[in-house]
């Protein structure tokens, strides 16, 4: 008896395994609720780093021109994928109440900086409240 495998069937277990890994990593990210920013950011950075998706957070977006090399184009594609996946994962861990003000960001690094700035203000206000007591 001869078995014929279709490429989709061969790749399906690998795709399911990748989905399981991603889901497991996402489950380790607490939802940002306004009081857990430091813990949330640590988890986001750990997950993105372990999944090798933090390129968009580490380097600036490559600029392509008409004369860009194949290597430059490949680097830009890697950066775009990293940015897209990072944004999805960051937004997954942010409740809608905090997400709405930042929808204009298309860059994961800028989006994360906006969220951090928002919570840095909250931390300062909270600290001054405790100091007055």
N, CA and C atoms as a LAMMPS dump frame, in Angstrom:
ITEM: TIMESTEP
0
ITEM: NUMBER OF ATOMS
399
ITEM: BOX BOUNDS ff ff ff
-5.0000000000000000e+02 5.0000000000000000e+02
-5.0000000000000000e+02 5.0000000000000000e+02
-5.0000000000000000e+02 5.0000000000000000e+02
ITEM: ATOMS id mol type element x y z
1 1 1 N 0.851 -1.169 0
2 1 2 C 0 0 0
3 1 3 C 0.903 1.24 0
4 2 1 N 0.552 2.221 -0.817
5 2 2 C 1.327 3.444 -0.935
6 2 3 C 0.523 4.581 -0.332
7 3 1 N 1.167 5.347 0.527
8 3 2 C 0.523 6.507 1.135
9 3 3 C 1.018 7.767 0.446
10 4 1 N 0.087 8.635 0.147
11 4 2 C 0.438 9.918 -0.451
12 4 3 C 0.118 10.998 0.565
13 5 1 N 1.119 11.8 0.878
14 5 2 C 0.929 12.893 1.831
15 5 3 C 0.85 14.206 1.076
16 6 1 N -0.085 14.986 1.484
17 6 2 C -0.215 16.33 0.933
18 6 3 C 0.549 17.266 1.85
19 7 1 N 1.238 18.253 1.296
20 7 2 C 2.05 19.174 2.094
21 7 3 C 1.283 19.765 3.263
22 8 1 N 0.024 20.114 3.065
23 8 2 C -0.763 20.72 4.139
24 8 3 C -0.866 19.772 5.333
25 9 1 N -0.985 18.451 5.045
26 9 2 C -1.083 17.488 6.135
27 9 3 C 0.233 17.362 6.887
28 10 1 N 1.339 17.46 6.184
29 10 2 C 2.643 17.357 6.82
30 10 3 C 2.887 18.575 7.697
31 11 1 N 2.49 19.728 7.226
32 11 2 C 2.74 20.964 7.967
33 11 3 C 1.752 21.202 9.102
34 12 1 N 0.615 20.552 9.068
35 12 2 C -0.408 20.804 10.07
36 12 3 C 0.072 20.542 11.49
37 13 1 N 0.733 19.429 11.793
38 13 2 C 1.186 19.23 13.178
39 13 3 C 2.148 20.327 13.626
40 14 1 N 3.035 20.756 12.754
41 14 2 C 3.974 21.825 13.103
42 14 3 C 3.222 23.124 13.374
43 15 1 N 2.241 23.452 12.538
44 15 2 C 1.454 24.669 12.726
45 15 3 C 0.687 24.6 14.042
46 16 1 N 0.108 23.43 14.347
47 16 2 C -0.618 23.278 15.607
48 16 3 C 0.322 23.417 16.798
49 17 1 N 1.53 22.875 16.68
50 17 2 C 2.503 22.991 17.764
51 17 3 C 2.877 24.452 17.97
52 18 1 N 3.087 25.188 16.873
53 18 2 C 3.411 26.611 16.986
54 18 3 C 2.263 27.371 17.637
55 19 1 N 1.036 27.061 17.262
56 19 2 C -0.129 27.715 17.869
57 19 3 C -0.214 27.411 19.36
58 20 1 N 0.095 26.182 19.73
59 20 2 C 0.08 25.802 21.144
60 20 3 C 1.127 26.574 21.933
61 21 1 N 2.311 26.742 21.348
62 21 2 C 3.382 27.487 22.017
63 21 3 C 2.987 28.945 22.184
64 22 1 N 2.433 29.522 21.13
65 22 2 C 2.005 30.919 21.188
66 22 3 C 0.916 31.089 22.245
67 23 1 N -0.075 30.209 22.229
68 23 2 C -1.17 30.293 23.201
69 23 3 C -0.642 30.157 24.628
70 24 1 N 0.291 29.238 24.829
71 24 2 C 0.873 29.052 26.158
72 24 3 C 1.598 30.315 26.607
73 25 1 N 2.359 30.922 25.712
74 25 2 C 3.069 32.158 26.054
75 25 3 C 2.093 33.295 26.348
76 26 1 N 1.04 33.408 25.572
77 26 2 C 0.064 34.472 25.782
78 26 3 C -0.642 34.324 27.117
79 27 1 N -0.836 33.114 27.553
80 27 2 C -1.499 32.878 28.835
81 27 3 C -0.658 33.341 30.022
82 28 1 N 0.633 33.577 29.801
83 28 2 C 1.509 34.052 30.874
84 28 3 C 1.525 35.571 30.974
85 29 1 N 0.823 36.245 30.077
86 29 2 C 0.783 37.7 30.104
87 29 3 C -0.472 38.139 30.856
88 30 1 N -0.306 38.811 31.99
89 30 2 C -1.498 39.305 32.693
90 30 3 C -2.107 40.459 31.903
91 31 1 N -3.396 40.659 32.034
92 31 2 C -4.049 41.788 31.374
93 31 3 C -3.686 43.05 32.139
94 32 1 N -3.243 44.051 31.415
95 32 2 C -2.879 45.321 32.028
96 32 3 C -4.138 45.985 32.56
97 33 1 N -4.141 46.257 33.865
98 33 2 C -5.354 46.8 34.474
99 33 3 C -5.142 48.15 35.158
100 34 1 N -3.954 48.7 35.063
101 34 2 C -3.704 50 35.67
102 34 3 C -2.873 49.935 36.93
103 35 1 N -2.808 48.764 37.564
104 35 2 C -2.021 48.645 38.789
105 35 3 C -0.858 47.668 38.635
106 36 1 N -0.765 47.014 37.491
107 36 2 C 0.242 45.966 37.32
108 36 3 C 1.17 46.225 36.125
109 37 1 N 1.441 47.491 35.827
110 37 2 C 2.216 47.811 34.626
111 37 3 C 3.584 47.146 34.607
112 38 1 N 4.331 47.221 35.702
113 38 2 C 5.688 46.662 35.717
114 38 3 C 5.679 45.157 35.442
115 39 1 N 4.783 44.437 36.108
116 39 2 C 4.666 42.994 35.895
117 39 3 C 4.245 42.703 34.461
118 40 1 N 3.279 43.464 33.958
119 40 2 C 2.776 43.279 32.592
120 40 3 C 3.908 43.488 31.578
121 41 1 N 4.658 44.573 31.726
122 41 2 C 5.73 44.868 30.772
123 41 3 C 6.812 43.8 30.817
124 42 1 N 7.191 43.348 32.011
125 42 2 C 8.191 42.289 32.132
126 42 3 C 7.747 41.04 31.381
127 43 1 N 6.477 40.673 31.532
128 43 2 C 5.957 39.492 30.852
129 43 3 C 5.908 39.692 29.346
130 44 1 N 5.484 40.866 28.897
131 44 2 C 5.447 41.16 27.457
132 44 3 C 6.848 41.034 26.865
133 45 1 N 7.819 41.666 27.513
134 45 2 C 9.188 41.646 26.999
135 45 3 C 9.766 40.229 27.004
136 46 1 N 9.463 39.455 28.029
137 46 2 C 9.943 38.084 28.11
138 46 3 C 9.343 37.231 26.997
139 47 1 N 8.041 37.325 26.812
140 47 2 C 7.372 36.532 25.776
141 47 3 C 7.874 36.918 24.392
142 48 1 N 7.939 38.214 24.101
143 48 2 C 8.411 38.645 22.782
144 48 3 C 9.862 38.24 22.557
145 49 1 N 10.684 38.343 23.587
146 49 2 C 12.083 37.939 23.464
147 49 3 C 12.238 36.446 23.241
148 50 1 N 11.52 35.642 24.007
149 50 2 C 11.607 34.186 23.865
150 50 3 C 11.075 33.701 22.525
151 51 1 N 10.106 34.407 22.003
152 51 2 C 9.529 34.032 20.711
153 51 3 C 10.304 34.664 19.551
154 52 1 N 11.369 35.401 19.873
155 52 2 C 12.196 36.089 18.886
156 52 3 C 11.365 37.035 18.022
157 53 1 N 10.477 37.765 18.691
158 53 2 C 9.616 38.726 18.007
159 53 3 C 9.903 40.164 18.431
160 54 1 N 10.966 40.371 19.177
161 54 2 C 11.242 41.704 19.714
162 54 3 C 12.128 42.568 18.824
163 55 1 N 12.367 42.161 17.6
164 55 2 C 13.212 42.929 16.683
165 55 3 C 12.698 44.355 16.508
166 56 1 N 11.399 44.516 16.359
167 56 2 C 10.814 45.852 16.158
168 56 3 C 10.957 46.729 17.394
169 57 1 N 11.171 46.116 18.549
170 57 2 C 11.383 46.892 19.769
171 57 3 C 12.86 47.244 19.965
172 58 1 N 13.75 46.492 19.298
173 58 2 C 15.186 46.695 19.482
174 58 3 C 15.826 47.602 18.435
175 59 1 N 15.317 47.589 17.205
176 59 2 C 15.929 48.399 16.15
177 59 3 C 14.866 49.239 15.448
178 60 1 N 15.317 50.287 14.81
179 60 2 C 14.404 51.158 14.057
180 60 3 C 13.977 50.467 12.765
181 61 1 N 12.843 50.885 12.242
182 61 2 C 12.32 50.319 11.006
183 61 3 C 13.277 50.605 9.85
184 62 1 N 13.672 49.559 9.12
185 62 2 C 14.544 49.77 7.961
186 62 3 C 13.805 50.551 6.877
187 63 1 N 14.527 51.467 6.254
188 63 2 C 13.966 52.271 5.173
189 63 3 C 14.4 51.643 3.854
190 64 1 N 13.433 51.316 3.022
191 64 2 C 13.747 50.734 1.721
192 64 3 C 13.694 51.796 0.635
193 65 1 N 14.578 51.655 -0.325
194 65 2 C 14.597 52.539 -1.488
195 65 3 C 14.558 51.668 -2.739
196 66 1 N 14.505 52.301 -3.884
197 66 2 C 14.475 51.56 -5.149
198 66 3 C 15.755 50.756 -5.345
199 67 1 N 16.838 51.167 -4.7
200 67 2 C 18.115 50.481 -4.865
201 67 3 C 18.452 49.561 -3.687
202 68 1 N 17.493 49.286 -2.834
203 68 2 C 17.738 48.412 -1.681
204 68 3 C 18.108 47.012 -2.138
205 69 1 N 19.055 46.428 -1.426
206 69 2 C 19.507 45.075 -1.761
207 69 3 C 18.464 44.043 -1.31
208 70 1 N 18.652 42.83 -1.754
209 70 2 C 17.776 41.721 -1.352
210 70 3 C 17.876 41.523 0.155
211 71 1 N 19.078 41.672 0.69
212 71 2 C 19.277 41.523 2.135
213 71 3 C 18.524 42.611 2.904
214 72 1 N 18.555 43.839 2.41
215 72 2 C 17.82 44.93 3.051
216 72 3 C 16.318 44.67 3.017
217 73 1 N 15.834 44.158 1.91
218 73 2 C 14.404 43.839 1.785
219 73 3 C 14.016 42.733 2.751
220 74 1 N 14.907 41.75 2.885
221 74 2 C 14.642 40.647 3.822
222 74 3 C 14.618 41.165 5.26
223 75 1 N 15.556 42.067 5.599
224 75 2 C 15.576 42.667 6.936
225 75 3 C 14.291 43.456 7.205
226 76 1 N 13.821 44.181 6.19
227 76 2 C 12.585 44.966 6.339
228 76 3 C 11.388 44.048 6.536
229 77 1 N 11.353 42.922 5.83
230 77 2 C 10.264 41.95 6.002
231 77 3 C 10.289 41.357 7.403
232 78 1 N 11.474 41.043 7.912
233 78 2 C 11.59 40.508 9.279
234 78 3 C 11.107 41.544 10.29
235 79 1 N 11.494 42.809 10.082
236 79 2 C 11.085 43.865 10.991
237 79 3 C 9.565 44.039 10.948
238 80 1 N 8.984 44.039 9.742
239 80 2 C 7.532 44.193 9.6
240 80 3 C 6.792 43.075 10.32
241 81 1 N 7.266 41.838 10.166
242 81 2 C 6.626 40.707 10.843
243 81 3 C 6.742 40.864 12.356
244 82 1 N 7.928 41.221 12.818
245 82 2 C 8.134 41.431 14.252
246 82 3 C 7.209 42.517 14.774
247 83 1 N 7.097 43.614 14.048
248 83 2 C 6.242 44.725 14.467
249 83 3 C 4.777 44.298 14.531
250 84 1 N 4.325 43.616 13.487
251 84 2 C 2.927 43.18 13.42
252 84 3 C 2.597 42.208 14.549
253 85 1 N 3.46 41.219 14.753
254 85 2 C 3.217 40.223 15.803
255 85 3 C 3.335 40.86 17.193
256 86 1 N 4.308 41.734 17.377
257 86 2 C 4.469 42.404 18.667
258 86 3 C 3.241 43.234 19.009
259 87 1 N 2.739 43.975 18.02
260 87 2 C 1.53 44.776 18.258
261 87 3 C 0.351 43.896 18.653
262 88 1 N 0.186 42.769 17.961
263 88 2 C -0.928 41.87 18.295
264 88 3 C -0.8 41.353 19.719
265 89 1 N 0.412 40.952 20.107
266 89 2 C 0.621 40.393 21.439
267 89 3 C 0.473 41.469 22.508
268 90 1 N 1.007 42.658 22.255
269 90 2 C 0.874 43.751 23.223
270 90 3 C -0.599 44.109 23.394
271 91 1 N -1.321 44.245 22.299
272 91 2 C -2.741 44.601 22.383
273 91 3 C -3.559 43.508 23.049
274 92 1 N -3.142 42.261 22.897
275 92 2 C -3.821 41.143 23.551
276 92 3 C -3.789 41.308 25.067
277 93 1 N -2.679 41.851 25.578
278 93 2 C -2.513 41.999 27.017
279 93 3 C -2.993 43.322 27.58
280 94 1 N -3.625 44.145 26.743
281 94 2 C -4.091 45.458 27.187
282 94 3 C -5.606 45.486 27.126
283 95 1 N -6.241 45.849 28.236
284 95 2 C -7.698 45.916 28.226
285 95 3 C -8.141 47.033 27.283
286 96 1 N -9.338 46.935 26.773
287 96 2 C -9.844 47.909 25.804
288 96 3 C -9.87 49.327 26.359
289 97 1 N -10.039 49.463 27.646
290 97 2 C -10.067 50.796 28.263
291 97 3 C -8.748 51.53 28.043
292 98 1 N -7.636 50.806 28.009
293 98 2 C -6.325 51.418 27.807
294 98 3 C -5.903 51.398 26.346
295 99 1 N -6.48 50.509 25.571
296 99 2 C -6.105 50.336 24.177
297 99 3 C -6.641 51.444 23.288
298 100 1 N -7.823 51.941 23.557
299 100 2 C -8.49 52.891 22.678
300 100 3 C -7.715 54.148 22.394
301 101 1 N -7.034 54.689 23.366
302 101 2 C -6.302 55.943 23.176
303 101 3 C -5.065 55.753 22.312
304 102 1 N -4.628 54.533 22.148
305 102 2 C -3.379 54.273 21.436
306 102 3 C -3.569 53.645 20.06
307 103 1 N -4.772 53.595 19.547
308 103 2 C -5.038 52.922 18.28
309 103 3 C -4.295 53.538 17.1
310 104 1 N -3.884 54.784 17.2
311 104 2 C -3.226 55.427 16.072
312 104 3 C -1.811 54.895 15.843
313 105 1 N -1.22 54.251 16.829
314 105 2 C 0.145 53.742 16.711
315 105 3 C 0.194 52.528 15.79
316 106 1 N 1.126 52.558 14.866
317 106 2 C 1.317 51.395 14.006
318 106 3 C 2.67 50.755 14.261
319 107 1 N 3.418 51.317 15.187
320 107 2 C 4.736 50.835 15.519
321 107 3 C 4.688 50.29 16.949
322 108 1 N 5.11 49.043 17.124
323 108 2 C 5.031 48.403 18.443
324 108 3 C 5.843 49.164 19.487
325 109 1 N 6.997 49.66 19.099
326 109 2 C 7.851 50.39 20.034
327 109 3 C 7.159 51.667 20.513
328 110 1 N 6.536 52.408 19.591
329 110 2 C 5.82 53.634 19.952
330 110 3 C 4.587 53.328 20.799
331 111 1 N 3.875 52.267 20.442
332 111 2 C 2.685 51.865 21.19
333 111 3 C 3.053 51.546 22.633
334 112 1 N 4.125 50.773 22.802
335 112 2 C 4.584 50.416 24.141
336 112 3 C 5.042 51.661 24.904
337 113 1 N 5.707 52.585 24.211
338 113 2 C 6.161 53.826 24.86
339 113 3 C 4.975 54.68 25.312
340 114 1 N 3.908 54.731 24.51
341 114 2 C 2.705 55.479 24.901
342 114 3 C 2.071 54.893 26.147
343 115 1 N 1.989 53.573 26.187
344 115 2 C 1.408 52.91 27.359
345 115 3 C 2.29 53.167 28.578
346 116 1 N 3.594 53.052 28.399
347 116 2 C 4.526 53.277 29.509
348 116 3 C 4.425 54.707 30.025
349 117 1 N 4.328 55.663 29.12
350 117 2 C 4.206 57.063 29.525
351 117 3 C 2.921 57.285 30.315
352 118 1 N 1.862 56.666 29.875
353 118 2 C 0.583 56.796 30.564
354 118 3 C 0.668 56.266 31.988
355 119 1 N 1.333 55.135 32.164
356 119 2 C 1.426 54.542 33.486
357 119 3 C 2.523 55.159 34.331
358 120 1 N 3.518 55.769 33.72
359 120 2 C 4.535 56.497 34.481
360 120 3 C 3.879 57.669 35.189
361 121 1 N 2.951 58.336 34.511
362 121 2 C 2.206 59.433 35.133
363 121 3 C 1.394 58.913 36.308
364 122 1 N 0.738 57.772 36.129
365 122 2 C -0.061 57.189 37.209
366 122 3 C 0.824 56.811 38.396
367 123 1 N 2.022 56.249 38.117
368 123 2 C 2.939 55.871 39.189
369 123 3 C 3.382 57.096 39.974
370 124 1 N 3.673 58.202 39.267
371 124 2 C 4.107 59.423 39.944
372 124 3 C 2.989 59.979 40.821
373 125 1 N 1.771 59.97 40.306
374 125 2 C 0.637 60.466 41.083
375 125 3 C 0.402 59.591 42.305
376 126 1 N 0.527 58.276 42.108
377 126 2 C 0.34 57.339 43.218
378 126 3 C 1.417 57.533 44.273
379 127 1 N 2.675 57.722 43.832
380 127 2 C 3.782 57.927 44.753
381 127 3 C 3.599 59.21 45.55
382 128 1 N 3.193 60.273 44.881
383 128 2 C 2.994 61.541 45.612
384 128 3 C 1.84 61.433 46.608
385 129 1 N 0.825 60.643 46.29
386 129 2 C -0.289 60.424 47.208
387 129 3 C 0.211 59.715 48.471
388 130 1 N 1.061 58.708 48.293
389 130 2 C 1.594 57.986 49.438
390 130 3 C 2.527 58.865 50.27
391 131 1 N 3.267 59.765 49.622
392 131 2 C 4.202 60.634 50.335
393 131 3 C 3.476 61.673 51.181
394 132 1 N 2.277 62.062 50.772
395 132 2 C 1.511 63.069 51.516
396 132 3 C 0.909 62.504 52.785
397 133 1 N 0.791 61.226 52.881
398 133 2 C 0.16 60.6 54.056
399 133 3 C 1.027 60.628 55.244
